[in-house]
Amino acid sequence: MCRASFVGAAIVFLARSMREGRDLMIGGTLGGILGLIHLVLFVIAAIEILGSNKSLGNKLLWLLLILFLPLIGLIIYFLMGRGK
């Protein structure tokens, strides 16, 4: 529900910006690329976590970490959470 509110606010912001004639191409493109990279890394981490042989509690904690602390959680997971 929180993400839905954020997405709705982002859509309203973009619509108003486009109506006012702001040029969002450079920032929008860069933000889109970074967002896509973040999404791909999130999906990879989630698949690795769910497919690992960690306990259910550890899986849940890692998933919550990368969900609620997106950038920091992914960095921590890729540095410390992956099994060797």
ROSE-4610 file (N, C-alpha, C; in Angstrom, 1 decimal, always signed):
// ROSE-4610
residu = [M/M/M/C/C/C/R/R/R/A/A/A/S/S/S/F/F/F/V/V/V/G/G/G/A/A/A/A/A/A/I/I/I/V/V/V/F/F/F/L/L/L/A/A/A/R/R/R/S/S/S/M/M/M/R/R/R/E/E/E/G/G/G/R/R/R/D/D/D/L/L/L/M/M/M/I/I/I/G/G/G/G/G/G/T/T/T/L/L/L/G/G/G/G/G/G/I/I/I/L/L/L/G/G/G/L/L/L/I/I/I/H/H/H/L/L/L/V/V/V/L/L/L/F/F/F/V/V/V/I/I/I/A/A/A/A/A/A/I/I/I/E/E/E/I/I/I/L/L/L/G/G/G/S/S/S/N/N/N/K/K/K/S/S/S/L/L/L/G/G/G/N/N/N/K/K/K/L/L/L/L/L/L/W/W/W/L/L/L/L/L/L/L/L/L/I/I/I/L/L/L/F/F/F/L/L/L/P/P/P/L/L/L/I/I/I/G/G/G/L/L/L/I/I/I/I/I/I/Y/Y/Y/F/F/F/L/L/L/M/M/M/G/G/G/R/R/R/G/G/G/K/K/K]
num = [1/1/1/2/2/2/3/3/3/4/4/4/5/5/5/6/6/6/7/7/7/8/8/8/9/9/9/10/10/10/11/11/11/12/12/12/13/13/13/14/14/14/15/15/15/16/16/16/17/17/17/18/18/18/19/19/19/20/20/20/21/21/21/22/22/22/23/23/23/24/24/24/25/25/25/26/26/26/27/27/27/28/28/28/29/29/29/30/30/30/31/31/31/32/32/32/33/33/33/34/34/34/35/35/35/36/36/36/37/37/37/38/38/38/39/39/39/40/40/40/41/41/41/42/42/42/43/43/43/44/44/44/45/45/45/46/46/46/47/47/47/48/48/48/49/49/49/50/50/50/51/51/51/52/52/52/53/53/53/54/54/54/55/55/55/56/56/56/57/57/57/58/58/58/59/59/59/60/60/60/61/61/61/62/62/62/63/63/63/64/64/64/65/65/65/66/66/66/67/67/67/68/68/68/69/69/69/70/70/70/71/71/71/72/72/72/73/73/73/74/74/74/75/75/75/76/76/76/77/77/77/78/78/78/79/79/79/80/80/80/81/81/81/82/82/82/83/83/83/84/84/84]
x = [+0.8/+0.0/+0.9/+2.0/+2.9/+3.5/+3.9/+4.5/+3.5/+2.2/+1.2/+1.0/+1.1/+0.9/+2.1/+3.3/+4.5/+4.4/+3.9/+3.8/+2.7/+1.6/+0.6/+1.2/+1.9/+2.5/+3.5/+4.3/+5.2/+4.5/+3.4/+2.6/+2.1/+1.5/+1.0/+2.1/+3.3/+4.4/+4.8/+4.9/+5.3/+4.3/+3.0/+1.9/+2.0/+2.1/+2.2/+3.4/+4.6/+5.8/+5.7/+5.0/+4.9/+3.9/+2.9/+1.9/+2.6/+3.5/+4.2/+5.4/+5.6/+6.6/+8.1/+8.2/+9.6/+10.2/+11.5/+12.3/+12.8/+12.2/+12.5/+13.4/+13.7/+14.4/+15.7/+16.6/+17.9/+17.7/+17.1/+16.9/+16.0/+14.9/+14.0/+14.7/+15.6/+16.3/+17.3/+18.0/+19.0/+18.3/+17.2/+16.5/+15.8/+15.4/+14.8/+15.8/+17.0/+18.1/+18.5/+18.7/+19.1/+18.0/+16.7/+15.6/+15.5/+15.8/+15.8/+17.0/+18.1/+19.3/+18.9/+18.3/+17.9/+16.8/+15.9/+14.9/+15.5/+16.4/+17.1/+17.8/+18.6/+19.4/+18.4/+17.3/+16.3/+15.8/+15.4/+14.9/+15.9/+17.1/+18.2/+18.4/+18.5/+18.7/+17.5/+16.3/+15.1/+15.1/+15.4/+15.5/+16.6/+17.7/+18.8/+18.4/+17.8/+17.3/+16.3/+15.3/+14.3/+14.8/+15.8/+16.3/+17.4/+17.9/+19.0/+18.5/+19.5/+19.2/+19.2/+19.0/+18.9/+17.6/+17.5/+16.3/+15.2/+13.9/+12.8/+13.0/+13.4/+13.6/+14.6/+15.7/+16.8/+16.3/+15.6/+15.1/+14.2/+13.3/+12.3/+13.1/+14.1/+14.8/+15.6/+16.2/+16.9/+15.9/+14.7/+13.7/+13.2/+13.0/+12.5/+13.6/+14.8/+15.9/+16.0/+16.0/+16.1/+14.8/+13.7/+12.4/+12.3/+12.7/+12.5/+13.7/+14.8/+16.0/+16.6/+16.0/+16.3/+17.7/+18.3/+19.7/+20.7/+20.6/+21.5/+21.3/+20.0/+19.8/+20.4/+20.3/+20.9/+22.4/+23.0/+24.5/+24.9/+24.2/+24.6/+24.4/+23.3/+23.1/+24.2/+24.5/+25.5/+26.9/+27.2/+28.5/+28.6/+27.5/+27.6/+26.6/+25.5/+24.5/+24.6/+25.3/+25.4/+26.3/+25.8/+26.6/+27.7/+28.8/+30.0/+30.0]
y = [-1.2/+0.0/+1.2/+1.2/+2.3/+2.6/+1.5/+1.6/+2.1/+1.7/+2.2/+3.7/+4.2/+5.6/+6.4/+5.8/+6.4/+6.4/+5.3/+5.3/+6.3/+6.4/+7.4/+8.8/+9.1/+10.4/+10.7/+9.7/+9.8/+10.1/+9.4/+9.6/+11.0/+11.5/+12.9/+13.9/+13.7/+14.6/+14.6/+13.5/+13.4/+14.1/+13.9/+14.5/+16.0/+16.5/+18.0/+18.5/+17.8/+18.3/+18.4/+17.4/+17.3/+18.4/+18.7/+19.7/+21.1/+21.3/+22.6/+22.7/+21.7/+21.8/+21.6/+20.9/+20.7/+19.6/+19.7/+18.7/+17.6/+16.5/+15.4/+14.3/+14.5/+13.5/+13.0/+13.9/+13.5/+12.8/+13.5/+13.0/+11.8/+11.8/+10.7/+9.4/+9.6/+8.5/+7.9/+8.7/+8.3/+7.6/+8.2/+7.6/+6.3/+6.2/+4.9/+3.8/+4.2/+3.2/+2.7/+3.7/+3.3/+2.5/+2.8/+2.1/+0.7/+0.5/-0.8/-1.6/-1.1/-1.8/-2.2/-1.3/-1.7/-2.8/-2.7/-3.8/-5.1/-5.2/-6.4/-7.0/-6.1/-6.6/-7.1/-6.4/-6.9/-8.2/-8.4/-9.7/-10.8/-10.6/-11.5/-11.9/-10.9/-11.2/-12.0/-11.6/-12.3/-13.8/-14.0/-15.4/-16.2/-15.6/-16.3/-16.6/-15.6/-15.8/-16.9/-16.9/-17.9/-19.3/-19.4/-20.6/-21.2/-20.4/-20.8/-21.8/-22.5/-23.4/-22.8/-21.5/-20.8/-21.2/-21.0/-21.3/-20.3/-20.6/-19.8/-18.4/-18.4/-17.1/-16.2/-16.8/-16.0/-15.5/-16.4/-15.9/-14.7/-14.8/-13.7/-12.5/-12.6/-11.4/-10.7/-11.5/-11.0/-10.3/-10.9/-10.3/-9.0/-9.0/-7.7/-6.7/-7.0/-6.1/-5.4/-6.3/-5.7/-5.0/-5.3/-4.7/-3.3/-3.2/-1.9/-1.0/-1.5/-0.7/-1.0/-0.6/-1.1/-1.0/+0.1/+0.2/-0.3/+0.1/-0.4/-1.9/-2.4/-3.8/-4.6/-4.2/-4.9/-4.9/-3.8/-3.8/-4.7/-4.7/-5.6/-7.0/-7.3/-8.7/-9.2/-8.4/-8.9/-8.9/-8.1/-8.2/-9.3/-9.5/-10.4/-11.6/-11.5/-12.5/-13.6/-13.5/-14.6/-15.7/-16.9/-18.1/-18.3/-18.7/-19.0/-20.4]
z = [+0.0/+0.0/+0.0/+0.7/+0.7/-0.6/-1.3/-2.6/-3.6/-3.5/-4.4/-4.2/-3.0/-2.8/-3.4/-3.3/-3.9/-5.4/-6.0/-7.4/-7.9/-7.1/-7.5/-7.4/-6.4/-6.3/-7.4/-7.8/-8.9/-10.2/-10.4/-11.7/-11.7/-10.6/-10.5/-10.8/-10.2/-10.4/-11.9/-12.5/-13.9/-14.8/-14.5/-15.3/-15.2/-13.9/-13.8/-14.4/-14.3/-14.9/-16.5/-17.0/-18.5/-18.9/-18.1/-18.4/-18.4/-17.5/-17.3/-18.3/-19.1/-20.2/-19.7/-18.5/-18.0/-18.9/-19.1/-19.8/-18.8/-18.9/-18.0/-18.6/-19.9/-20.6/-20.0/-19.7/-19.1/-17.8/-16.9/-15.5/-15.6/-16.4/-16.5/-17.1/-18.1/-18.6/-17.7/-17.0/-16.0/-14.9/-14.4/-13.3/-13.7/-14.9/-15.5/-15.5/-16.0/-16.1/-14.7/-13.8/-12.4/-11.8/-12.0/-11.5/-12.0/-13.3/-13.9/-13.3/-13.2/-12.6/-11.1/-10.4/-9.0/-9.0/-9.9/-10.0/-10.4/-11.3/-11.7/-10.5/-9.8/-8.7/-7.5/-7.3/-6.3/-6.7/-7.9/-8.4/-8.2/-8.6/-8.5/-7.0/-6.1/-4.7/-4.2/-4.5/-4.0/-4.4/-5.7/-6.2/-5.5/-5.3/-4.6/-3.1/-2.5/-1.1/-1.0/-1.9/-1.8/-2.2/-3.1/-3.5/-2.6/-1.6/-0.8/+0.2/+0.9/+1.9/+3.3/+3.4/+4.7/+5.4/+6.7/+7.4/+6.9/+7.2/+6.8/+7.5/+8.7/+9.4/+8.8/+8.4/+7.7/+6.4/+5.6/+4.3/+4.5/+5.5/+5.8/+6.2/+7.0/+7.4/+6.3/+5.4/+4.2/+3.3/+3.1/+2.2/+2.7/+4.0/+4.7/+4.6/+4.8/+4.7/+3.3/+2.2/+0.9/+0.5/+1.1/+0.8/+1.4/+2.7/+3.4/+3.4/+3.1/+2.9/+1.5/+0.5/-0.9/-1.3/-1.3/-1.7/-0.7/+0.5/+1.6/+1.8/+1.8/+2.0/+0.9/-0.4/-1.5/-1.3/-1.0/-0.8/+0.3/+1.4/+2.5/+2.1/+1.4/+1.0/+0.0/-1.0/-1.9/-1.3/-0.3/+0.3/+1.4/+2.2/+3.3/+3.3/+2.6/+2.8/+1.8/+0.8/-0.2/+0.3/+0.1/+0.5/-0.4/+0.1/-0.8/-1.3]
